[in-house]
Amino acid sequence: MAENLKTQTVRGVWWSFLEKYSTQGVAFLVTIIMARHVTPGEYGLIGMLAIFMALAQVFIDGGFANALIQKEVRTETDFSTVFWINVSIGVLSYILLFVGAPAIAAFYNQDILVPITRIYGLNLILSSLSAVNKVKLTVDINFKTQLKISLIAALTSGIAGITCALNDCGVWSIVVQSNVAAAMNAILCFIFVKWRPALVFSVESFHSLFRFGSKLLAAQIISTVYVNLYNLVIGKKYSKEEVGLYSKAGLFVQMVSTHLTAVMTRVSFPVLSRVQNQDDKLMGAYRTFIGMVAFIVFPVALGFCGVARPLIVSLITDKWLGCVPFIQILVFAYLCDGITIVNLNLLYVKGKSDIVLRLEIIKKTIAVILLFIALRFGVKAICLSQLLYAVIALILNTRNTKRLLKYGFLSQIRDLFPYFICSLVMMSAAFGLDHIIDNNWVVLVLSLIICPVIYLLLCFLFKLNALNEMALIVVSNKYCPQWLNKLLSNLLLKKS
């Protein structure tokens, strides 16, 4: 990677990490407090709406966000055109949800879903107002401003949600939290981002972006339907409590796995797009990102798997204990998904949206077949079907990275395997502590101290490259303490 590219990447990863996990830290605390006062069944009601909300959100974006980022030269007309498209679709999506609310409630046989859908759906209009502003920040690799926006929105919405939960508002606590977050994001984006849409709509710009974005839109629709199909099917086949437990398991796993991967890919897309026509630089940067994703995501996800039982019981009480086996299966599925997303990112960078669409059709066909086979055997079997699908999807995706950069499945597994083994050893240590110690809080504290030490020591002994890359990110930050800068520089960076 050229030095300026590496500097941008390091800065972007740092601020993206802070933005995502300061926000997620707040969201995590809010979730813990609210889960103590909101039942699995009430969370399940929101889970039943997930597919409708997520699908509408995909249409709001319409693939135009990625099309704007991927495009090498963007005009103000491009940005304004996408803004008005987003807002129009947001309003139309809300109208459809409002009118269709009785049908949704009838499908699940839950009358309360009518008012919930109509209030919760306002989220779509609010989020459409901030979409383009966030694209502009991503294009500029300006995650510092995104940190300010996300953190203020998370704090404000968290206070609103907790206040409602403490006053026994039940499911409406979740609705209020979500809508306040979307409203604050929209307001803060217009305050912090000095951009306003012009009263212009360009058909030429629309067609230019749609050529790339339409295939991504189709791929995202397929992917979104698949991801949220689980909540829909479980909600129809099983109880709302099962939906709540499954949804909560997915939420926790996403927090420790998917969001970490998103930090990396969100930075990698605009950075890699700048060298999309320079295969040597692209390959070097791409392998760096793969290694960094594995170095961070694998230990966090598998460590969470190791302490899932004491963590869930301690934080949100044993009424949520039923989600622990779902978490322990989904962790491994989401690990594969994370690497798959990184591979898809390369296809986006190369403008291969047609391949992305074709892949999604093939993969999701396989996934739906696996889902309906597993449906007969319970929610745990459904989670196992996700794991099997995730492995198949990774194999299929890496066939294309092999064609583009000669970096296929076996090459990636060789690069990722050391991080997986180190993380697996760390996870085993956490399981061991949980097995021999009865006090949940003692298990959590000891795991938090011992497991990272085990992992970092193993990475150091095996001389894994990503350890040096992450050390560079830390010492490049101006807020890094002098003693830590000196330690990492002498221990790792001088040897690299």
C-alpha positions as CSV (number, residue, x, y, z in Angstrom):
1,M,0.0,0.0,0.0
2,A,1.3,3.5,-0.8
3,E,2.1,5.5,2.3
4,N,-0.7,8.0,1.8
5,L,-3.2,5.2,1.2
6,K,-2.0,3.4,4.4
7,T,-2.2,6.6,6.4
8,Q,-5.8,7.1,5.2
9,T,-6.6,3.5,6.0
10,V,-5.1,3.7,9.5
11,R,-6.9,6.9,10.3
12,G,-10.2,5.6,8.8
13,V,-10.1,2.3,10.7
14,W,-9.3,4.1,14.0
15,W,-12.2,6.6,13.7
16,S,-14.6,4.0,12.2
17,F,-13.8,1.7,15.1
18,L,-14.4,4.4,17.6
19,E,-17.6,5.5,15.9
20,K,-19.0,2.0,15.7
21,Y,-18.1,0.8,19.1
22,S,-18.7,3.9,21.2
23,T,-22.1,3.8,19.7
24,Q,-22.5,0.0,20.1
25,G,-21.2,0.4,23.7
26,V,-24.0,2.8,24.5
27,A,-26.5,0.5,22.6
28,F,-25.2,-2.5,24.5
29,L,-25.8,-0.8,27.9
30,V,-29.2,0.4,26.7
31,T,-30.1,-3.2,25.6
32,I,-29.1,-4.6,28.9
33,I,-31.3,-2.2,30.9
34,M,-34.3,-2.5,28.5
35,A,-34.1,-6.3,28.3
36,R,-34.5,-6.5,32.1
37,H,-37.9,-4.6,31.7
38,V,-39.0,-5.8,28.3
39,T,-40.0,-9.5,27.7
40,P,-38.7,-11.8,25.0
41,G,-42.3,-11.8,23.6
42,E,-42.3,-8.0,23.2
43,Y,-38.9,-8.1,21.5
44,G,-40.4,-10.8,19.3
45,L,-43.1,-8.4,18.1
46,I,-40.5,-6.1,16.7
47,G,-38.6,-9.1,15.3
48,M,-41.8,-10.0,13.3
49,L,-41.6,-6.6,11.6
50,A,-37.9,-6.9,10.8
51,I,-38.3,-8.2,7.2
52,F,-40.7,-5.4,6.2
53,M,-38.5,-2.6,7.7
54,A,-35.3,-4.0,6.4
55,L,-36.7,-4.5,2.9
56,A,-38.0,-1.0,2.8
57,Q,-34.6,0.3,4.0
58,V,-32.9,-1.5,1.1
59,F,-35.3,0.2,-1.4
60,I,-34.5,3.6,0.2
61,D,-30.8,3.0,-0.4
62,G,-31.5,1.3,-3.7
63,G,-27.8,0.5,-4.2
64,F,-27.2,4.2,-4.8
65,A,-25.0,4.7,-1.7
66,N,-22.5,2.1,-2.9
67,A,-22.8,3.4,-6.5
68,L,-21.8,6.9,-5.3
69,I,-18.9,5.6,-3.3
70,Q,-17.6,3.4,-6.1
71,K,-17.9,6.2,-8.7
72,E,-14.5,7.9,-9.2
73,V,-16.0,11.3,-10.1
74,R,-19.1,12.5,-8.3
75,T,-21.0,15.7,-8.9
76,E,-23.4,17.7,-6.7
77,T,-26.1,16.8,-9.1
78,D,-25.4,13.1,-8.4
79,F,-25.8,13.7,-4.6
80,S,-29.0,15.7,-5.0
81,T,-30.5,13.3,-7.3
82,V,-29.9,10.4,-4.9
83,F,-31.3,12.4,-2.0
84,W,-34.6,13.0,-3.7
85,I,-34.8,9.4,-4.8
86,N,-34.2,8.3,-1.2
87,V,-36.8,10.6,0.3
88,S,-39.4,9.7,-2.3
89,I,-39.0,6.0,-1.6
90,G,-38.9,6.5,2.1
91,V,-42.3,8.2,2.0
92,L,-43.8,5.6,-0.4
93,S,-42.5,2.8,1.8
94,Y,-44.1,4.3,4.8
95,I,-47.4,4.7,3.0
96,L,-47.3,1.0,2.0
97,L,-46.5,-0.1,5.5
98,F,-49.3,2.1,6.9
99,V,-51.9,0.6,4.6
100,G,-50.5,-2.9,4.9
101,A,-50.4,-2.9,8.7
102,P,-53.7,-4.9,9.2
103,A,-52.5,-7.6,6.8
104,I,-49.2,-7.9,8.7
105,A,-51.0,-8.2,12.0
106,A,-53.4,-10.8,10.5
107,F,-50.5,-12.9,9.1
108,Y,-49.0,-13.2,12.6
109,N,-52.4,-13.1,14.4
110,Q,-51.1,-10.2,16.6
111,D,-53.6,-7.3,16.5
112,I,-51.2,-5.0,18.4
113,L,-48.9,-5.0,15.3
114,V,-51.2,-2.6,13.5
115,P,-50.4,0.5,15.7
116,I,-46.8,-0.7,16.2
117,T,-46.2,-0.9,12.4
118,R,-47.7,2.5,11.7
119,I,-45.5,4.3,14.4
120,Y,-42.4,2.2,13.9
121,G,-42.6,2.8,10.2
122,L,-41.9,6.5,10.6
123,N,-38.3,5.4,11.0
124,L,-38.1,4.9,7.2
125,I,-38.8,8.5,6.3
126,L,-36.4,9.8,9.0
127,S,-33.6,7.5,7.9
128,S,-34.0,8.5,4.2
129,L,-33.2,12.1,5.1
130,S,-29.6,11.3,6.4
131,A,-28.5,8.6,3.9
132,V,-26.7,10.9,1.4
133,N,-25.0,12.9,4.2
134,K,-23.5,9.7,5.5
135,V,-22.4,8.7,2.0
136,K,-20.5,12.0,1.8
137,L,-18.7,11.4,5.1
138,T,-17.8,7.8,3.9
139,V,-16.4,9.1,0.6
140,D,-14.2,11.5,2.5
141,I,-13.3,8.7,5.0
142,N,-14.5,11.1,7.7
143,F,-15.6,8.8,10.5
144,K,-14.7,11.3,13.1
145,T,-17.8,13.3,12.3
146,Q,-19.8,10.1,12.0
147,L,-18.6,9.3,15.6
148,K,-20.1,12.6,16.9
149,I,-23.4,12.0,15.1
150,S,-23.8,8.3,16.0
151,L,-22.8,8.8,19.7
152,I,-25.2,11.7,20.3
153,A,-28.0,9.9,18.6
154,A,-27.3,6.7,20.6
155,L,-27.2,8.5,23.9
156,T,-30.4,10.5,23.2
157,S,-32.4,7.5,21.9
158,G,-31.1,5.3,24.7
159,I,-32.3,7.7,27.4
160,A,-35.7,7.9,25.7
161,G,-35.9,4.1,25.4
162,I,-34.8,3.4,29.0
163,T,-37.3,6.0,30.3
164,C,-40.1,4.3,28.5
165,A,-39.0,0.8,29.7
166,L,-38.7,1.9,33.3
167,N,-42.3,3.2,33.0
168,D,-43.5,-0.2,31.8
169,C,-44.2,0.9,28.2
170,G,-43.1,-2.6,27.0
171,V,-42.8,-2.9,23.2
172,W,-43.3,0.8,22.8
173,S,-39.9,1.4,24.5
174,I,-38.2,-0.2,21.5
175,V,-40.3,1.8,19.0
176,V,-39.5,5.1,20.7
177,Q,-35.8,4.3,21.0
178,S,-35.6,3.4,17.3
179,N,-37.5,6.4,16.0
180,V,-35.6,8.9,18.2
181,A,-32.3,7.5,17.0
182,A,-33.4,8.0,13.3
183,A,-34.7,11.5,14.0
184,M,-31.5,12.5,15.8
185,N,-29.3,11.1,13.0
186,A,-31.2,13.1,10.4
187,I,-31.0,16.3,12.4
188,L,-27.3,15.9,13.3
189,C,-26.3,15.0,9.8
190,F,-27.7,18.3,8.6
191,I,-25.9,20.2,11.4
192,F,-22.5,18.6,11.1
193,V,-22.4,17.9,7.3
194,K,-22.3,21.2,5.4
195,W,-24.2,19.9,2.5
196,R,-27.8,20.7,1.4
197,P,-29.6,19.1,-1.5
198,A,-30.3,21.3,-4.5
199,L,-33.8,21.4,-6.1
200,V,-32.5,19.3,-9.0
201,F,-33.1,15.8,-10.4
202,S,-30.9,14.5,-13.2
203,V,-32.2,11.7,-15.3
204,E,-28.7,11.2,-16.7
205,S,-27.3,11.0,-13.2
206,F,-30.0,8.5,-12.2
207,H,-29.3,6.2,-15.2
208,S,-25.5,6.4,-14.6
209,L,-25.8,5.4,-11.0
210,F,-28.6,2.9,-11.6
211,R,-26.5,0.9,-14.0
212,F,-24.3,-0.1,-11.1
213,G,-26.7,0.3,-8.3
214,S,-29.6,-1.6,-9.7
215,K,-27.8,-4.9,-9.6
216,L,-26.6,-4.2,-6.1
217,L,-30.3,-3.3,-5.2
218,A,-31.4,-6.7,-6.5
219,A,-28.6,-8.5,-4.7
220,Q,-29.4,-6.6,-1.5
221,I,-33.1,-7.3,-1.7
222,I,-32.4,-11.0,-2.0
223,S,-29.9,-10.9,0.8
224,T,-32.2,-8.9,3.1
225,V,-35.2,-11.1,2.4
226,Y,-33.0,-14.1,3.3
227,V,-31.6,-12.6,6.5
228,N,-35.0,-11.6,7.8
229,L,-36.8,-14.6,6.5
230,Y,-35.8,-16.4,9.7
231,N,-37.7,-14.0,11.9
232,L,-40.7,-14.3,9.7
233,V,-40.7,-18.1,9.5
234,I,-40.0,-18.6,13.2
235,G,-42.7,-16.0,14.0
236,K,-45.2,-17.9,11.9
237,K,-44.2,-21.4,12.9
238,Y,-43.3,-20.9,16.6
239,S,-44.1,-18.5,19.4
240,K,-43.3,-14.8,19.7
241,E,-41.0,-15.8,22.6
242,E,-38.9,-17.9,20.3
243,V,-38.7,-15.0,17.9
244,G,-37.6,-12.8,20.8
245,L,-34.9,-15.3,21.9
246,Y,-33.6,-15.8,18.3
247,S,-33.7,-12.0,17.6
248,K,-31.8,-11.3,20.8
249,A,-29.2,-13.9,20.0
250,G,-28.7,-12.5,16.5
251,L,-28.4,-9.0,18.0
252,F,-25.7,-9.9,20.4
253,V,-23.7,-11.8,17.8
254,Q,-24.0,-9.0,15.3
255,M,-22.7,-6.6,18.0
256,V,-19.5,-8.6,18.5
257,S,-19.0,-9.9,14.9
258,T,-20.9,-8.2,12.1
259,H,-20.4,-4.7,13.4
260,L,-16.7,-5.2,13.7
261,T,-16.5,-6.5,10.2
262,A,-18.6,-3.5,9.1
263,V,-15.9,-1.2,10.6
264,M,-13.3,-2.7,8.3
265,T,-15.3,-2.9,5.2
266,R,-16.7,0.6,5.5
267,V,-13.2,1.9,5.5
268,S,-11.9,-0.6,2.9
269,F,-14.5,0.2,0.2
270,P,-13.6,3.9,-0.4
271,V,-9.9,3.2,0.1
272,L,-9.7,0.2,-2.2
273,S,-11.9,2.0,-4.8
274,R,-9.0,4.5,-5.2
275,V,-6.7,1.7,-6.4
276,Q,-9.3,-0.4,-8.2
277,N,-7.3,-0.3,-11.4
278,Q,-3.9,-1.1,-9.8
279,D,-4.0,-4.8,-9.1
280,D,-0.7,-5.1,-7.2
281,K,-1.7,-2.3,-4.7
282,L,-5.2,-3.7,-4.5
283,M,-4.0,-7.2,-3.7
284,G,-1.7,-5.9,-0.9
285,A,-4.4,-3.7,0.6
286,Y,-7.0,-6.5,0.3
287,R,-4.8,-9.1,2.1
288,T,-4.1,-6.5,4.8
289,F,-7.8,-6.0,5.4
290,I,-8.5,-9.8,5.5
291,G,-5.9,-10.2,8.1
292,M,-7.1,-7.3,10.2
293,V,-10.7,-8.5,10.1
294,A,-9.5,-12.0,11.3
295,F,-7.2,-10.5,14.0
296,I,-10.0,-8.4,15.5
297,V,-13.3,-10.3,14.8
298,F,-12.2,-13.9,15.5
299,P,-11.1,-13.5,19.1
300,V,-14.0,-11.1,20.0
301,A,-16.6,-13.4,18.5
302,L,-15.2,-16.7,19.9
303,G,-14.4,-15.1,23.2
304,F,-18.1,-14.0,23.4
305,C,-19.1,-17.6,22.6
306,G,-17.0,-18.8,25.5
307,V,-18.7,-16.5,28.1
308,A,-22.2,-16.4,26.5
309,R,-23.9,-18.3,29.4
310,P,-22.6,-16.3,32.3
311,L,-22.8,-13.0,30.4
312,I,-26.5,-13.4,29.4
313,V,-27.5,-14.6,32.9
314,S,-25.6,-11.8,34.6
315,L,-26.6,-9.0,32.4
316,I,-30.2,-9.6,31.3
317,T,-31.3,-12.4,33.7
318,D,-32.0,-16.1,33.2
319,K,-35.3,-15.3,31.4
320,W,-33.1,-14.9,28.3
321,L,-31.0,-18.1,28.9
322,G,-32.8,-19.8,26.0
323,C,-30.9,-17.7,23.5
324,V,-27.4,-19.0,24.6
325,P,-27.3,-22.1,22.4
326,F,-28.5,-19.9,19.5
327,I,-25.6,-17.5,20.2
328,Q,-23.0,-20.3,20.3
329,I,-24.0,-21.6,16.9
330,L,-24.6,-18.2,15.2
331,V,-21.1,-17.0,16.2
332,F,-19.5,-19.4,13.8
333,A,-22.0,-18.7,11.1
334,Y,-21.4,-14.9,11.4
335,L,-17.6,-15.4,11.3
336,C,-17.9,-17.0,7.9
337,D,-20.3,-14.3,6.9
338,G,-17.8,-11.6,7.9
339,I,-15.1,-13.0,5.5
340,T,-17.8,-13.4,2.8
341,I,-18.7,-9.7,3.1
342,V,-15.0,-8.8,2.8
343,N,-14.8,-10.8,-0.4
344,L,-18.0,-9.2,-1.7
345,N,-16.4,-5.8,-1.1
346,L,-13.7,-6.6,-3.6
347,L,-16.4,-7.3,-6.2
348,Y,-18.0,-3.9,-5.4
349,V,-14.7,-2.2,-5.8
350,K,-14.1,-3.8,-9.2
351,G,-17.6,-2.8,-10.3
352,K,-18.8,-6.4,-10.7
353,S,-22.3,-5.9,-9.5
354,D,-23.6,-8.4,-12.0
355,I,-21.5,-11.1,-10.4
356,V,-22.8,-10.0,-7.0
357,L,-26.4,-10.4,-8.2
358,R,-25.7,-13.8,-9.7
359,L,-24.0,-15.0,-6.6
360,E,-26.9,-13.8,-4.4
361,I,-29.4,-15.7,-6.4
362,I,-27.4,-19.0,-6.2
363,K,-26.5,-18.6,-2.5
364,K,-29.9,-17.6,-1.3
365,T,-31.6,-20.4,-3.2
366,I,-29.4,-22.9,-1.3
367,A,-30.1,-21.0,1.9
368,V,-33.8,-21.2,1.6
369,I,-33.7,-24.9,0.9
370,L,-31.6,-25.5,4.0
371,L,-34.0,-23.3,6.1
372,F,-37.1,-25.1,5.1
373,I,-35.4,-28.5,5.8
374,A,-34.3,-27.3,9.2
375,L,-37.8,-25.8,10.0
376,R,-39.1,-29.2,10.9
377,F,-36.5,-29.7,13.7
378,G,-36.7,-26.5,15.7
379,V,-34.9,-23.1,16.1
380,K,-31.6,-24.7,17.0
381,A,-31.6,-26.6,13.7
382,I,-32.4,-23.4,11.9
383,C,-29.3,-21.8,13.4
384,L,-27.2,-24.8,12.2
385,S,-28.6,-24.4,8.7
386,Q,-27.3,-20.8,8.8
387,L,-23.8,-22.1,9.7
388,L,-23.9,-24.6,6.8
389,Y,-25.0,-21.9,4.4
390,A,-22.3,-19.5,5.6
391,V,-19.6,-22.1,4.8
392,I,-21.1,-22.7,1.3
393,A,-21.4,-19.0,0.7
394,L,-17.8,-18.4,1.6
395,I,-16.6,-21.1,-0.8
396,L,-18.7,-19.6,-3.7
397,N,-17.6,-16.0,-3.1
398,T,-13.9,-16.9,-3.0
399,R,-14.1,-18.4,-6.4
400,N,-14.5,-14.9,-7.8
401,T,-11.7,-13.4,-5.7
402,K,-9.5,-16.1,-7.1
403,R,-10.4,-15.1,-10.7
404,L,-9.9,-11.4,-10.0
405,L,-6.7,-11.4,-7.8
406,K,-5.7,-15.1,-7.7
407,Y,-6.6,-15.1,-4.0
408,G,-9.1,-18.0,-3.6
409,F,-10.6,-20.1,-0.8
410,L,-7.6,-22.2,0.1
411,S,-5.2,-19.1,0.1
412,Q,-7.6,-17.2,2.3
413,I,-8.0,-20.2,4.7
414,R,-4.2,-20.4,5.0
415,D,-4.0,-16.8,6.0
416,L,-7.0,-17.0,8.4
417,F,-6.3,-20.3,10.0
418,P,-3.7,-19.1,12.6
419,Y,-6.1,-16.4,13.9
420,F,-8.9,-18.9,14.1
421,I,-6.8,-21.4,16.1
422,C,-5.5,-18.7,18.5
423,S,-9.1,-17.6,19.0
424,L,-10.3,-21.2,19.5
425,V,-7.7,-21.7,22.3
426,M,-8.8,-18.5,23.9
427,M,-12.5,-19.6,23.7
428,S,-11.6,-23.0,25.3
429,A,-10.0,-21.1,28.2
430,A,-13.3,-19.2,28.7
431,F,-15.3,-22.4,28.7
432,G,-12.9,-23.9,31.2
433,L,-13.3,-21.0,33.6
434,D,-17.1,-21.2,33.3
435,H,-16.9,-25.0,34.0
436,I,-14.8,-24.8,37.2
437,I,-16.1,-21.5,38.7
438,D,-19.7,-21.1,40.0
439,N,-19.8,-17.3,40.2
440,N,-20.8,-15.8,36.9
441,W,-19.2,-12.4,37.6
442,V,-15.9,-13.9,38.6
443,V,-15.9,-15.9,35.3
444,L,-16.5,-12.8,33.3
445,V,-13.8,-10.7,35.1
446,L,-11.2,-13.5,34.8
447,S,-12.1,-14.2,31.2
448,L,-11.8,-10.5,30.3
449,I,-8.2,-10.5,31.8
450,I,-6.9,-13.9,30.9
451,C,-8.4,-14.6,27.4
452,P,-7.0,-11.4,25.7
453,V,-3.5,-12.2,27.2
454,I,-3.6,-15.7,25.8
455,Y,-4.7,-14.6,22.4
456,L,-2.1,-11.7,22.0
457,L,0.7,-14.0,23.4
458,L,-0.2,-16.7,20.8
459,C,-0.3,-14.1,18.0
460,F,3.1,-12.8,19.1
461,L,4.6,-16.2,19.3
462,F,3.3,-17.1,15.8
463,K,4.4,-13.7,14.5
464,L,1.1,-13.0,12.9
465,N,1.2,-9.9,10.5
466,A,-2.0,-8.3,11.6
467,L,-0.6,-7.8,15.1
468,N,1.9,-5.4,13.6
469,E,-0.8,-3.7,11.5
470,M,-2.9,-3.1,14.6
471,A,0.1,-1.8,16.5
472,L,0.6,0.7,13.7
473,I,-3.0,1.9,14.1
474,V,-2.6,2.4,17.8
475,V,0.8,4.3,17.7
476,S,-0.4,6.4,14.7
477,N,-3.2,7.8,16.9
478,K,-2.1,11.1,18.5
479,Y,-3.9,10.2,21.7
480,C,-1.8,7.0,22.2
481,P,0.1,7.3,25.5
482,Q,3.8,7.7,25.2
483,W,4.6,4.5,27.2
484,L,2.3,2.4,25.0
485,N,3.7,4.0,21.8
486,K,7.3,3.1,22.9
487,L,6.4,-0.4,24.0
488,L,4.6,-1.3,20.7
489,S,7.3,0.4,18.6
490,N,10.1,-1.6,20.3
491,L,8.3,-4.9,20.7
492,L,6.6,-5.1,17.3
493,L,7.1,-2.4,14.8
494,K,11.0,-2.4,14.7
495,K,10.9,-6.0,13.9
496,S,8.4,-5.7,11.0
